Amino acid sequence: MIGRALFGCHPRKARARRTAWLADLRVVAPALVALAAWGLVTGVAMVKSGLTQWQALGMSLLMFAGSAQLAALPLISSGAPVWVVLLTAAVVNLRFVIFSAGLYPYFRHLPLAKRIALGYVTGDVSFALSVSRWSVQPLPVTGSSERTWFYLGIASGTWVVWQVSSIAGIFLGGGIPAGWGLDFVAILALAALVLPMIVGAAALSGALVAAVVAVLAAGAPLKLGLVVAVTAGISAAIVVDIFVDRIGRTA
């Protein structure tokens, strides 16, 4: 009965799904400390930028995209046009198009509504850990229920930790002294999450190009330097990936 209530299936299948779900929670556990620090800082940043606590709470629950939130907040606080805020958030989140393409072979058997739900809880950590694990395995022909629940273990763990830490930052942010240097903590947390994901020539090239362009375009009007840096980084990664693929084919 418990298995049916929690996982909506026969107890034997429920045990298999629960085992996969718990296994992925253990896989993602080491990254949750850095994610919690990043979420806390993002929550504080939202209220410090002028949003009300309820506006910040809505932003955290609806977006679930820390990098886009942090990119949009300075624009919101400076009174930038809405189209600039939306464009910046969209460009920063272009990587989710790549994530969706990478995850599609594993979840194409699911109904559209379930794929949309998985898309909402997808993040950098869940994508990187899952695909890096599955890339050495054969692609599923009809889909794998255990693989879906394995992915949910990572996604649900990151979602819960992010929301809890972000909400804590939202409602405690007003009492946190500026001298605590949480901005630096956010940088360290983000570096701890991102650096392990930079694997391969394409990813490394994209990261380096984006970093250089971000520094050079730091003084761009309307804070569009980030948009330019992300676009340049993605373009560089695509070019290098195509080049490496062609070399591999001719070798």
N, C-alpha and C positions, 0 to 999 in steps of 0.2 A: 504493500500500500504506500509506503514512504517513497519507494522508487517511482511509482506511478505519479505521485503528487509532485515530486521534484523534477523528474525527467520525462514524465508523460509516456511511459512505455512499460513493458513487462519488466519485473524486478531483475531478471538476468541482464537484459539490455541496459537497464538503469545502472547496474553495477559497472558494466563496461564503460558506459558514458561517464559515470562519476569518476572511475579510475583515470580515464583520459583527462578529464577536467582538472582533477587534483594533480596529475603529473605535470601539466603545464603551469599550474600555479607554482609548483616547485621550481620549474625552469625560469620563470619570470621573477621570482623572489629577489635575486640579487640586484635587479635593476630598480626595484620599487623604492629603495631609499633615496636614490638620486631623483626619481620621478616625484616623490613626495616633496623634496626640497624645491624642485622646480614649480610644482603646483602651489606650494605655500607662497613663494615669491610672486607668482602670477596673480594669486588672490589679493595680496597686498598691493600690487601694482594697479590693479583695477580700481580699488577704492582710493588710492593715492592720486589717480589720474582724474578724479572728479566724478566717477560713477557712484550712484547710490548703492547701498549693499544689495538691494533687490535687483537692480540693473546688472550688477556684477554677477549675482547668482544666476540670472537668466543667461548671461553671456557664457558662463562656465558650462551650464547644462546644455545649451543649444549648440555651442561651437565645438567643444571638446577638441580644441586645437591650440595648444599653448603657444606655439610659435606665431600663429596668426593673431592670437589675442595680443601678445606682446608687441607685434608689429603694428597693430591697429591702435593701440592705446595712446601712443604719442600723437598720432594724427587726430584722434578724437579730442584729446586735451588741448591741442593747438587750434582746434576749430577748422580743420581741413575739410574740403568738400566731401560729401558722402561718396561720390564716385571714386575719389582717391582712396578712401578707407576700404571700400569694397574691392577695388582693383588690387590694392596691396594684399588684402587677405586672400584673394583668389590666386594671385601669383605665388604667394608663399605656400599655398596649399596645392599647387599644381602636382606636387609629388604624389598626392593621393590618386591621381589618374594612373600613375605608374603602379602604385600599390594595387589598385583595382585590377589592372591588367595582369599583374603577377599572381593575384589570388584567384582570379576567375577559373582557371583550370581545376582548382580544388573544390570550388563551391558552385559550379555551374549547374549542378543537379538540383540545387535548392530553389524553391519558389522565389519570385522577385521580392516579395515582402521580407523574407528572411535574409536575402542578400543585402537589402537596404539596411536592415537592422544590424547585420554584421559590419556593413560599411560605416555605420555611425560609431561603433565602438572600436573601429580599426585605428591604430596609431603607429608611430614609427617603431616602437618596441615590439608590438605584437606582430607587425609585418616582418621585421628583420629576423626575429627569433623563429617564427614559423617557417618562412620560406627557406631560410638557411638550413633548417632541419629537414624539410621536405625535398629540397633540390637534389639530394643524393638518392631519393627514392623514386620509383616509377610513378608517372602520373596516373591518378585513378581513372578508371574507365567509366564507372557509374557513380562515383562519389563514395566517401567514407564517413559514416556517422561518427566513428571514434575520432577521426581527424577534425571534424567540425567541433566536437566537444573539446578536443585538445586545444583548438584555436580559441574557443570561448574561455578556456582557463586563463590564457594570457590576456585576452581582451577584457574580461570581466575584472581580473585583478588590477590591470592598469587603470581601468575606468573608475573603479571604486577608490583606489588610492589617490588618483588625480582629483576626483570630486571632493573627497574628504579633506585633503590637504589644501585644495583651492578654497573651499568653503571656510576652513579654519583661517586662512589668510584674509578672506573677505571680512569676517566678523571680528577678527583680532587685529587687523591691519592698523586700525587707528591708534592702538596702544603700543605698537612696536616702534621703538626709537629709530630714527634714520641712521644713527651711528652704528647700528648693528651690522651694516654692510651686507644686507641681503642680496643686493644686486650682484655682488661678487660670488655669493653662494649660488645664485641662479646660473651664472656663467660656468662655474665648476660642475654643477649638476647637469647642465646641458652638454658640456664637453664629455662627461662620463657616459651619457646616453648616446651621443652622436659618434664619437671616435671609433667604438667597436664596429659601427655600421659602415665605415669607410673602407671597403674592401674592393680591390680591383682597380685597374687603371682608370676606368670611366668615373667611378665614384671619387677617386683621389683627384683626378683632373678637375671635376666639377667643384669639389670642395675648395681646391686651391684658387681656381679662377673666381669663384664667388667671394672668397675671403679678400682677395686683392682688389676686386672691383668694389666691394663694400667699403673698404678703406678709402679708395680713391674718390668714390662718389658720396662720401659721408656728408658733404655740404650741399647736396642737391636740393633744389627747392621742393617744398611740400613733403620732404623726407622720402623722396622717391628713389633714393640711392639703394634702398633695400630691394625694391622691385627690380631695378637694373641689375643688381648683383645676383639675385635669384635667377633671373632670365639668362644672364651670361653663364652662370654655373650649370644650369640645365642644358643649355646649348652646347657648352664644352663637353659635358658628359655624353651627350648624344653623338657628337662628332667622333669622340674617342672610341665610343662603343662600336660605331659603324666601322671605323678604321681597324680596330682590333678584330672584329668579325671577318672583315675582308682578308686580313692577314691569315687568320685561322683557316679560311677556306682555300687559300692558295698554297698554304704550307703542305 
